[in-house]
Amino acid sequence: MLTLTDARSWYPHDDAVHGFDHIERVYAIAQRLAAEEGADWEIVSAAALLHDVEGSHPGSGKRASHHEYSAEFAAQVLQQEGWDPARIAAVQHCIRTHRFRGDGSEPPQTLEAKVLFDADKLDVLGAIGAARTVGYAALNRQPVFAVPSQKFLETGEKEPGEPHSSYHEYLFKLRKISDRLFTPSARAIAAQRQAYLAGFYEQLAAEVRGER
């Protein structure tokens, strides 16, 4: 069975958003969800360790396809470990479906894939979520806060030249996370984390406006 020690060499340690510390947290929460939901831990753990191998550096241009690369990388690793092809395919399905998108891309079908999806999404909520979102904006040379345009508020599309601040990311994606989770265990954890994140951005906006 693969371990965190095995995965350490696959990820950067100087990336505050998708580095090895992200893998450690997803692995830990996935273990909790798998136990509570009755998922196959060997499948979930392998997927958690391998799900973000490619494109982990913000701005690398590879984030959009990292799930595909990571799934192929996972197959190579697991074949070397002597895994059965059907179980390799199960891990690959988890990895390919873990991204948060509403574009009609392949959704998680198995319990194990739903557990990985939820574990990965929980890591963008709460205090960690606030820190990661601010860090991601900084790494992409975007502001922590910018006033969103009316067009963005209504459609999610920015005006020409409008920055994508961490506040934009919260409005566009993070405030909707809880509604996209699959498992009861994850939704229970998300409730407090979602409230914390909402409070953080409410406070941030108020401070910028000089209200607090």
C-alpha positions as CSV (number, residue, x, y, z in Angstrom):
1,M,0.0,0.0,0.0
2,L,1.3,3.4,-0.9
3,T,2.2,5.8,1.9
4,L,2.7,9.5,2.5
5,T,6.4,8.8,2.4
6,D,6.1,7.4,-1.1
7,A,4.3,10.5,-2.2
8,R,6.7,13.0,-0.7
9,S,8.9,13.1,-3.8
10,W,6.1,13.7,-6.2
11,Y,5.2,17.1,-4.9
12,P,6.9,20.4,-4.3
13,H,7.5,21.6,-0.7
14,D,7.5,25.3,-1.6
15,D,4.0,25.5,-3.0
16,A,1.6,26.9,-0.5
17,V,-1.4,25.9,-2.6
18,H,-0.9,22.4,-4.2
19,G,2.3,21.2,-2.5
20,F,2.9,18.2,-0.3
21,D,1.1,19.8,2.7
22,H,-2.1,19.8,0.7
23,I,-1.7,16.1,0.0
24,E,-1.2,15.4,3.7
25,R,-4.4,17.2,4.6
26,V,-6.5,15.6,1.8
27,Y,-5.1,12.2,2.8
28,A,-6.0,12.7,6.5
29,I,-9.6,14.0,5.8
30,A,-10.1,11.3,3.1
31,Q,-9.2,8.6,5.7
32,R,-11.8,10.0,8.0
33,L,-14.5,10.2,5.3
34,A,-13.7,6.7,4.0
35,A,-14.1,5.2,7.4
36,E,-17.4,7.0,8.1
37,E,-18.8,6.3,4.6
38,G,-17.5,2.7,4.3
39,A,-15.4,3.3,1.2
40,D,-12.5,1.1,0.1
41,W,-9.5,2.8,1.8
42,E,-6.9,1.3,-0.4
43,I,-8.5,2.9,-3.4
44,V,-9.2,6.2,-1.7
45,S,-5.7,6.4,-0.2
46,A,-3.9,5.8,-3.5
47,A,-6.1,8.4,-5.2
48,A,-5.5,10.9,-2.5
49,L,-1.7,10.5,-2.7
50,L,-1.7,10.7,-6.5
51,H,-4.4,13.1,-7.4
52,D,-2.4,16.4,-7.9
53,V,0.9,15.2,-9.2
54,E,1.0,17.4,-12.4
55,G,0.5,21.1,-12.6
56,S,0.9,21.7,-8.8
57,H,2.6,25.1,-9.4
58,P,0.1,27.9,-9.9
59,G,0.7,29.7,-13.1
60,S,2.3,26.6,-14.7
61,G,-0.4,26.4,-17.3
62,K,-1.0,22.7,-16.4
63,R,-3.7,22.9,-13.8
64,A,-6.5,22.5,-16.3
65,S,-5.3,19.1,-17.4
66,H,-3.5,17.9,-14.2
67,H,-6.2,15.4,-13.4
68,E,-5.6,13.6,-16.7
69,Y,-1.8,13.5,-16.3
70,S,-2.1,12.5,-12.6
71,A,-4.4,9.6,-13.6
72,E,-1.9,8.3,-16.1
73,F,1.0,8.8,-13.6
74,A,-1.1,6.8,-11.1
75,A,-1.5,3.9,-13.5
76,Q,2.3,3.7,-14.0
77,V,2.9,3.8,-10.2
78,L,0.3,1.2,-9.4
79,Q,1.3,-1.1,-12.2
80,Q,4.8,-1.2,-10.7
81,E,3.2,-2.0,-7.3
82,G,1.4,-5.0,-8.9
83,W,-2.1,-3.7,-8.7
84,D,-5.0,-5.4,-10.5
85,P,-6.1,-3.4,-13.6
86,A,-9.6,-3.0,-12.4
87,R,-8.4,-1.4,-9.1
88,I,-6.0,0.8,-11.0
89,A,-9.0,2.0,-13.1
90,A,-10.9,2.7,-10.0
91,V,-8.1,4.9,-8.7
92,Q,-7.9,6.6,-12.0
93,H,-11.7,7.4,-12.0
94,C,-11.3,9.0,-8.6
95,I,-8.4,11.2,-9.8
96,R,-10.1,12.2,-13.1
97,T,-13.3,13.3,-11.4
98,H,-11.9,15.2,-8.4
99,R,-11.9,18.6,-10.0
100,F,-14.6,21.2,-9.1
101,R,-16.2,22.2,-12.4
102,G,-19.8,22.7,-13.6
103,D,-18.9,22.3,-17.3
104,G,-20.4,18.9,-17.8
105,S,-17.1,17.1,-17.2
106,E,-17.1,13.5,-15.8
107,P,-18.7,13.5,-12.3
108,P,-17.7,11.1,-9.6
109,Q,-19.6,7.8,-9.9
110,T,-18.2,5.6,-7.2
111,L,-18.2,6.1,-3.4
112,E,-14.4,6.2,-3.4
113,A,-14.4,9.0,-6.1
114,K,-17.0,10.9,-4.1
115,V,-14.9,10.6,-1.0
116,L,-11.8,12.0,-2.8
117,F,-13.8,14.8,-4.4
118,D,-15.2,15.8,-1.0
119,A,-11.8,15.5,0.8
120,D,-10.1,17.7,-1.8
121,K,-12.9,20.3,-1.6
122,L,-12.9,20.5,2.2
123,D,-9.3,21.8,1.9
124,V,-10.5,25.0,0.3
125,L,-12.8,25.8,3.2
126,G,-12.2,27.1,6.7
127,A,-8.9,28.7,7.8
128,I,-6.9,26.6,5.4
129,G,-9.2,27.6,2.5
130,A,-8.7,31.3,3.3
131,A,-4.9,30.9,3.5
132,R,-4.8,28.9,0.3
133,T,-7.0,31.3,-1.7
134,V,-5.0,34.3,-0.6
135,G,-1.8,32.4,-1.4
136,Y,-3.0,31.4,-4.8
137,A,-3.9,35.0,-5.7
138,A,-0.5,36.3,-4.6
139,L,1.3,33.6,-6.6
140,N,-0.7,34.6,-9.7
141,R,0.0,38.3,-9.0
142,Q,-3.6,39.0,-8.3
143,P,-4.9,41.2,-5.4
144,V,-6.3,39.7,-2.2
145,F,-9.4,41.9,-2.6
146,A,-10.9,43.8,-5.5
147,V,-14.4,45.1,-5.8
148,P,-16.2,42.8,-8.3
149,S,-18.0,44.3,-11.2
150,Q,-21.8,44.0,-11.5
151,K,-21.2,41.8,-14.5
152,F,-19.1,39.4,-12.4
153,L,-21.7,39.4,-9.6
154,E,-24.5,38.5,-12.1
155,T,-22.7,36.2,-14.5
156,G,-19.4,35.1,-13.1
157,E,-17.7,36.8,-16.1
158,K,-15.2,39.6,-15.5
159,E,-15.1,43.0,-17.2
160,P,-12.0,43.6,-19.4
161,G,-9.1,44.2,-17.2
162,E,-10.9,43.2,-14.0
163,P,-8.6,41.2,-11.7
164,H,-9.4,37.9,-10.2
165,S,-8.8,38.6,-6.6
166,S,-9.2,36.0,-3.8
167,Y,-12.5,37.6,-3.1
168,H,-13.6,36.9,-6.7
169,E,-12.6,33.3,-6.2
170,Y,-14.6,33.1,-3.1
171,L,-17.7,34.5,-4.8
172,F,-17.2,32.4,-8.0
173,K,-16.3,29.1,-6.4
174,L,-15.7,28.8,-2.7
175,R,-19.1,29.9,-1.4
176,K,-20.7,27.2,-3.4
177,I,-18.6,24.3,-2.3
178,S,-20.9,22.9,0.3
179,D,-23.7,22.5,-2.2
180,R,-21.4,20.3,-4.4
181,L,-20.3,17.8,-1.8
182,F,-21.5,14.2,-2.1
183,T,-21.2,12.5,1.3
184,P,-23.1,13.3,4.5
185,S,-19.8,13.1,6.5
186,A,-18.2,15.8,4.3
187,R,-21.3,18.0,4.4
188,A,-21.2,17.9,8.2
189,I,-17.6,19.0,8.3
190,A,-18.1,21.6,5.7
191,A,-20.8,23.5,7.6
192,Q,-18.4,25.0,10.2
193,R,-15.7,25.5,7.6
194,Q,-18.0,27.2,5.2
195,A,-19.2,29.6,7.9
196,Y,-15.7,30.5,8.9
197,L,-14.7,31.2,5.3
198,A,-17.8,33.4,4.8
199,G,-17.0,35.3,7.9
200,F,-13.4,35.8,6.8
201,Y,-14.4,37.4,3.5
202,E,-17.2,39.4,5.1
203,Q,-14.6,40.8,7.5
204,L,-12.1,41.4,4.7
205,A,-14.6,43.3,2.6
206,A,-15.7,45.4,5.6
207,E,-12.1,46.3,6.5
208,V,-11.3,47.3,2.9
209,R,-14.3,49.6,3.0
210,G,-13.2,51.0,6.4
211,E,-16.3,49.7,8.1
212,R,-14.5,47.6,10.8
